[in-house]
Amino acid sequence: MSLMNCAAVVGMDWADQKHAICLIEVDTQTPELDSLDQEPEAIDRWVADLQQRFPNQKIAVCLEQKRGPLIYALMRFDCLILVPINPKQLARFREALGPSGAKDDPTDATMLAEFFIKHGDRLRPWYPDDVATRKIRLLAEDRRSLVDERTALTNRLKDRLKQYFPLAMLVTGDRIYGNLACQLLQRYPTLETLQAASDEELTQFYRRQQSYRQSLIDERLQKIRRAKPLTTDQAIVDSSVLIVHALVAQILVLNHAIEQYDASLAALMKTHQDADLFTSFPGAGKALAPRLLAAMGSDRDRLQDAREIQQMSGVAPVTKRSGKSKVVHRRWACNRFLLQTFHEFAAHSIKHSQWAKAYYEMLRARGKKHQAVVRALAFKWIRIIFRCWKTRAHYDELTY
């Protein structure tokens, strides 16, 4: 980004309540230190002063974040060009200029402004996507965080059931976090209470939980009648019942919340102009299609080459060369949510795409590990997704 487009550069070292600011006017190159409270009124006054001082001109604002209360407040003003800088970049810049390790907020604000002045051509301004796309991105990320929380609780639940009631994992289906399993554990938290229920009562319970296949119900009833207790120590059983009830209650709340997120995302996808494009990819269902859409965004001028999203997501490897040595390894500094999105989509596509399945089997036959093959497949998929996104063309398996 060129300085010719800006009247001034502002470096902001943000904090929860007060931000350190360094303003450098392009003509004078003199740093001016100040601070700004994280209050809507204070931010409005500060921007109004900038507009009065630099009428009809742009001001570059450099800061170490792409989201948060500060950037949400600043994105309202057209006169500000927001330029996020990776915290690692600033840390390396600070170490290069001050190897002693000294650090304070005003100094960081000054370094942010100086970093832009010296290396602005390597930085890219951040422009937000349209409202619908931003909403899908936030909902998709929040939904995934809830799924991760549910997974953690489910693992704790499994661990406790293995200690006193392992049968529960055999008579509740594949999903121990599902409503059937949670309802069973709430009603029959021990083997004793489960075996005390009659066959008719348990049959009706399964049917209420939408498990109608009689052969499966009979199989589960046989396992219940034949089961022996793992332990009869009441200290273990009673304490386990309490923690199981607590975990199940939390999982049920998360299940309901995730269902609400799914409904909101489905409603947004019905009206989004790019929804059909991303649902056309094999394996992109109701959970992954919104994540792919959010990963690419609505601004098609933001990315010029598929390599940018490959590197940003961490799918592209890193090559290190020195003399005769050469090392290729995973990219650790990346957007974890993007990496997870493309990795999960690539894994799902193996079951739905003929070429993806053939490519996966070919690399596995060569001795490559599963995770490495899925990353390599994701690398290929990103190029395809990028081209479809750029040209607004729906994916066609035969064309590829």
Secondary structure, DSSP 8 states (H G I E B T S, - for coil): --GGG-SEEEEEE--SSEEEEEEEETTT--EEEEEEESSHHHHHHHHHHHHHHSTT--EEEEES-SSSHHHHHHTT-TTEEEEE--HHHHHHHHHHH-TT----HHHHHHHHHHHHHHHGGG--------HHHHHHHHHHHHHHHHHHHHHHHHHHHHHHHHHH-GGGGTSS-S-TTSHHHHHHHHH--SHHHHHHS-HHHHHHHHHHTT---HHHHHHHHHHHHH---S---HHHHHHHHHHHHHHHHHHHHHHHHHHHHHHHHHHHHHH-TTHHHHHTSTT--TTHHHHHHHHH-S-TTS-SSHHHHHHHHT-S-EEEEETTEEEEE---SS-HHHHHHHHHHHHHHTTT-HHHHHHHHHHHHTT--HHHHHHHHHHHHHHHHHHHHHHT----TTT-
